[in-house]
Amino acid sequence: MGCGTAPLGDREPFVATLTFDEPIDPGSKIYQDFKSALNWLLRGLEPGGGFGSIEEIPGPGPIPITSLKVKVTGPLNDPTDFNRAFNRLLWGVRHRLTDARGNRSPGTPSRVIVTASPENWRNEET
C-alpha cells in the first residue's frame, strides 16, 4: 500500500510525513537528489493551480534529518498520476543505478528507506 491523496478542492490540503529509517545527512547526494525530485514533483501541481511544500523535521544528534512533512494543496481534481509519481519516488530512493564499485546495476539497494504516513492509497505498491 502507498500514500496518496483523494481529489482536493481549492486550497484544500493533504499532509504526508516521510520518515527515514535512519536519520539522514542533508548534505548527502542521495538526500539532495531525493529532495530535488520531490520539489520538482510538487512544482508539477502549479499549472493546475495547486502547490506543495516540504518541511524538514530535525532529530537529535549530528545527522539531523529524520523526516519530511510534505503538504500538497489543491485544486487537484484527479490525483491518480500525482499519487503514482509520489509513490514511485518513495520506491526509487530505496534503489541505486550503480553498485558500490560504480558499475551500472539498477535495483541495487541504497540502504535508505522512507516510510510514508498515512498509508492509504491502494493503487500502488511501495
Backbone torsions as a table, in degrees:
resi	resn	phi	psi	omega
1	MET	NA	146.6	-179.9
2	GLY	-113.2	-164.2	-179.1
3	CYS	-120.5	134.5	179.1
4	GLY	-168.1	167.7	-177.9
5	THR	-104.6	157.6	168.5
6	ALA	-86.1	175.4	174.1
7	PRO	-53.6	142.0	-179.2
8	LEU	-117.2	135.7	174.1
9	GLY	-79.3	177.3	179.8
10	ASP	-57.2	124.9	179.4
11	ARG	65.5	9.4	177.3
12	GLU	-79.8	129.3	-175.7
13	PRO	-96.6	154.9	167.4
14	PHE	-132.3	129.2	-178.6
15	VAL	-120.3	131.7	175.0
16	ALA	-126.8	145.4	175.6
17	THR	-110.1	126.6	178.2
18	LEU	-106.2	115.2	-176.0
19	THR	-109.9	127.4	177.2
20	PHE	-78.8	141.3	-178.9
21	ASP	-62.3	-30.5	172.9
22	GLU	-134.2	147.4	177.8
23	PRO	-52.6	146.1	-174.5
24	ILE	-122.1	143.9	179.1
25	ASP	-74.0	121.9	-179.2
26	PRO	-65.6	-13.7	177.3
27	GLY	-93.0	-4.0	-178.4
28	SER	-71.7	148.3	-178.1
29	LYS	-61.3	-41.4	-177.6
30	ILE	-64.6	-38.9	177.9
31	TYR	-67.6	-44.9	179.9
32	GLN	-61.2	-42.9	178.8
33	ASP	-65.9	-42.4	179.2
34	PHE	-62.4	-48.0	-178.5
35	LYS	-65.7	-37.2	177.1
36	SER	-62.8	-45.7	179.2
37	ALA	-63.4	-39.1	178.0
38	LEU	-64.5	-42.2	176.2
39	ASN	-59.5	-44.4	180.0
40	TRP	-65.5	-37.9	176.7
41	LEU	-60.9	-45.6	179.9
42	LEU	-66.4	-34.4	177.4
43	ARG	-64.4	-24.9	177.7
44	GLY	-66.1	-14.5	177.2
45	LEU	-77.7	-22.5	-171.5
46	GLU	-62.2	-40.6	179.4
47	PRO	-59.1	-26.7	178.6
48	GLY	-91.8	3.1	179.0
49	GLY	96.8	-6.5	178.1
50	GLY	-89.3	177.3	176.3
51	PHE	-160.7	171.0	-179.8
52	GLY	-145.2	165.0	177.4
53	SER	-146.1	157.3	179.4
54	ILE	-127.1	130.1	175.8
55	GLU	-119.8	124.5	177.2
56	GLU	-79.1	131.9	178.8
57	ILE	-103.7	110.9	-178.0
58	PRO	-77.3	156.5	175.1
59	GLY	-125.6	178.4	178.9
60	PRO	-75.4	157.6	173.6
61	GLY	98.6	-179.8	-174.3
62	PRO	-75.6	-20.6	177.6
63	ILE	-108.1	100.5	-160.0
64	PRO	-83.1	-16.6	-172.7
65	ILE	-93.4	116.7	177.3
66	THR	-104.0	-28.8	-179.5
67	SER	-160.4	168.7	176.2
68	LEU	-125.2	138.7	172.3
69	LYS	-103.1	119.2	-177.9
70	VAL	-107.7	124.6	179.5
71	LYS	-116.8	125.1	176.4
72	VAL	-110.6	129.9	-179.7
73	THR	-121.4	131.9	-176.6
74	GLY	-75.3	174.7	23.9
75	PRO	-84.0	145.1	174.4
76	LEU	-148.1	95.0	-173.4
77	ASN	-70.1	-45.4	-180.0
78	ASP	-126.1	99.9	-174.2
79	PRO	-82.8	4.6	-173.7
80	THR	-55.8	-51.8	-177.9
81	ASP	-65.1	-41.1	178.2
82	PHE	-62.0	-48.6	-179.0
83	ASN	-60.0	-42.0	-179.9
84	ARG	-63.5	-46.3	179.5
85	ALA	-64.0	-40.2	179.6
86	PHE	-60.7	-46.9	-179.0
87	ASN	-70.4	-34.0	176.7
88	ARG	-69.5	-32.2	174.3
89	LEU	-64.0	-42.1	177.8
90	LEU	-64.4	-38.7	177.4
91	TRP	-68.6	-41.6	-175.5
92	GLY	-62.8	-33.3	-179.2
93	VAL	-66.5	-19.4	-179.7
94	ARG	-78.6	-9.5	-173.3
95	HIS	-129.7	152.6	178.0
96	ARG	-117.9	160.9	176.2
97	LEU	-87.3	-16.4	-179.0
98	THR	-129.5	156.2	176.3
99	ASP	-85.5	-175.2	-175.5
100	ALA	-63.1	-21.3	179.4
101	ARG	-95.6	3.7	179.0
102	GLY	88.5	3.0	178.0
103	ASN	-76.8	138.4	179.3
104	ARG	-64.3	118.8	-177.6
105	SER	-152.7	74.7	-177.8
106	PRO	-54.8	141.3	179.3
107	GLY	95.2	0.5	177.1
108	THR	-65.2	127.8	-180.0
109	PRO	-59.1	137.4	180.0
110	SER	-88.5	-12.6	-174.5
111	ARG	69.3	16.5	174.0
112	VAL	-117.3	123.1	178.7
113	ILE	-121.1	133.1	178.4
114	VAL	-117.5	128.9	177.1
115	THR	-109.4	130.9	-179.4
116	ALA	-100.1	146.0	174.7
117	SER	-138.2	127.0	8.7
118	PRO	-81.4	155.0	170.2
119	GLU	-98.1	94.7	-169.5
120	ASN	-137.6	6.9	-176.8
121	TRP	-115.0	111.4	-171.7
122	ARG	-85.4	-3.2	-173.1
123	ASN	-86.7	-0.2	-177.2
124	GLU	-149.7	133.8	174.2
125	GLU	-86.3	137.5	178.0
126	THR	-120.1	NA	NA
